[in-house]
Amino acid sequence: MVHSSMRSIGWVEGGAPSVVTALTGVLGPEGTLVVPVFTTANSDTSPWYRAATEGMSEEEARRFRDEMPPFDPATTPSTAMGAVAETVRLSPGAVRSAHPQTSYAAIGPLAGKLVSGHDLECHHGEDSPLARLYDIGGHVLLMGVGFDRCTVFHLAEYRYLHPHTPTRLYRCVVRDGDGRKWWEFTDVVLDDSDFAQLGADFAATGNVRRGMVGGAHCHFFPVRQAVDFAVDWMRRERKSAN
């Protein structure tokens, strides 16, 4: 799974499509490339919505919600996930998971296996592509972004206090056979505020390879070791913080 920033990489002839071609070339015909293609512009429980509606009256916020675009896995673009992620989503043969807020896209022979079955009430837990990446022994490449963007750490949030992990309500607008409707579900409270420190401590274990791609500092590491470390780290550090 790749999280990336074209701005950090710098100028590349051909832009993001060239980067995706390079990544799939390194993976080879048996490799599968996965990217996050999350959407926040269809949710009224997201930080994006709170920022967008700040200062609005109740009526203005209601009209804003009425005009929010419903999620369609076939057409809805990702929000702030970067050009590489969007290029993968739009690539021939790409498969996208169905979650209306935290979907993943993949290309390669394991694409369907990794992104199918993404439960609509599970952002990043056991019924998400992250758990499938853990199961198969996948890897993460952070290319020009920090550990604060490391989504696999969210899988640890589902595990470190299980079965007493705190939950909250999420809402988003989706499109189904009957048209536009709001979808509500309860899932884990997600908190990435300590991921940068978590990542720094994980990197100190020696499980992270570092390198450069253009101007981008990169970190490459196995999903299982990262998640297992994060579970223990959260049990220790988050408990002491509380």
N, C-alpha and C positions, 0 to 999 in steps of 0.2 A: 504494500500500500504506500502510495506516494502523497505527501503533502508538499506543495511547492510554491515558489514565488518567482515569476518571470522577472520582476523588477530586480530581485537579488541576483539572479543568474546573469542578467545583463543582455546585451544585444546578441541575438542568435539568428543567423540567416534562416528564413522560413518560419521564425517565431515558434509558438507553442507546438504546432504540428511537428516541427523538426525535433523538439524535445521528446514528444511522445514516440516518434519513430525511433529515436535513440534508445529510449527506455525499453520498448518492445524488442528492439534488436539485441540489447544486452540480455533480456530475459529469454530470448529464443522462442522457438515454436511451442515448447512445453511450458512456458511461463505465462502467468496471468497478472495483469496490471489492474490494480484497484485504486479508486480515488473517492474521496468524499464529495458528494454533490448536494449538500444540504440546502434547504430553503427556509427562510425566515419571514419572507414578505407575505406569507399566507397565514400567519399566526398572530393572535392578539394576546398571547401569553409570553411572547419573546421579548428580549431586550431591544431588538430592532423596532418592534411596535411601540414600546414605551418611549423610545427616542423620537420616533416619527410623529407621535401624537402629543408630545409634551407641549403644554400650553393651549391645546385645543379645548373647546367647550364640549360638553357631553354630546350635543347634537352633531358637532363637527366630527367627533370621534366615531359616532354611529355611522355617518355617511362614509367616513374613511373605511370602516370595516365592511360596509356594503359594497365597496369598490375593490376590495382586496382580491387579487386573482386566485382562483381555486387551484390546488395542486393537480397536475396531470403528469404522471411519470413519463409519458412519451414526449411532452413538449416543454414542461416548466424548466427554465434555466436555473442553475444553482445560484446562490447568493454569496458573494465574497469568497468563493472557493478558489478563484484564480483561473487563468487561461488554460493551463494544462489540464485541470479537472474538467473544464467545459469541453476541451478538445476530445478527451476520452469519452465523455458522455455522448458526443455527437459522432463518434467514430463508427464506421460500418461494423456491424456485428456486436456493438456494445450492448450490454445488458444492465438495466438499472433496477435496484430494489424498489419496492412499492411504498416505503414509509413516507408519509407526506411532509415530514420535516427533516429527517436525517437519513436520506437515501444515499446509497453508494452505487457507483457505476464501475463496470469491469469489462475488460477485453482479454480474451485468451481462453484456453480449453477448460479452465475451471470457473469461468465467469458465472455461468448459470448456477453451479453448485454453491458458490460463495454468496451470491446476492439474492437467490430465491428464498422464500420462506421468511423474509424479514417481517416479523410480526408488527402490525400497525400500532400496537400498544407497547412497543419496546424500542427505545432509541438505540442503545448501544450494548444491550445485555446479551443474555444467553440465546435469544431468538433473533440475533442480528448478524450481519456479516463479520463483525469483529470476533465473535465467538467461533465462527467458521475459520477465520484466519488463524486463530489460536489453535484450533483442532488440527489443522494441516501443517502447522509449523511455519507459518508465513513470516515475512519480514516487513519492516517499516523503513522508508527512506524519507527523512526530513530534508528537503532541498531548498535551502535559503529561508527556512522558517525555524522557529525555536520549539522547544519541548512544550511550550504553552499551547501549541497547535496539535499536540500528539493525541489523537483521538483514542488510541487503544487504551490509554490510561482510564478512560471512562468505563471500560469493561471492568476494571478493578473496583470502581465505585459500586457496581452491582454485587460484588463478591465480598468486599471487606467487612461488611456488617450483616451479610445475609444470615437469616431471613428478616432482619430488623432494619434494613436500609430505608432511610427516610424517602417518602414519595410526595408528589405534588400533582396538581391538575394541569394538563396541557390542552390547548384548543387550537384548531387550525381549520381552514376552509378547504374543502376538497371537491372534486367533480366525480360524480358517479352516474349510474344509468338514469337517475331521476333529476339530474342537473346539479346545481351548486348547493352544498350543504355544509354545516359546521360539524366537525368531528371532535369529540372530547375523549380523553383517556387519562389514566393515572399511571405515572411512571416515576422512576428514580429522580431525586433532586440532583441535578448535574452541577458540579462546581469545579471549574478548571483554574481557579485562582492560585492554587499552589502547584500547578503542573510544572512551572519553570524550575522550582526548587526540587521537586520530585525528579525531574529529568536530569538535573545536575548531579543529584545523588546517585541516580542510576548509572549515569555515564562514568562515575568514579569507580564502578564495579569492574570495569574493563570489558563489558559486553557491547560497547558501542564503538563502531569504526567511524573515523572521521576522514573527510576529504573535501575537495573543491569541485564544483561544476560551474565553470565560468567564474563569476564573482560570488557564487553562493557557497557558504559554509554548509556542509552536509553531515548528517548523522544517519548511520545505518545499523539496525539492530533487530534481533529476533523478537517476535510478538510475545512468545511464551515467557521468556525471561523478563521482558518489560512488565507484563501484566502481573506475574507472580511477585516480582519485586515491589510493584506498586501496591498490591494487596497488603503485604507486610508493612510497607512504609505508611500507608494510610491508617492501618490499625494502630500504629505507634504514634505518628505525628499528628493526626487529626484528633485522636483521643486526648493527647496532651494539650492541643490547642483549645479544646473545649473544656 
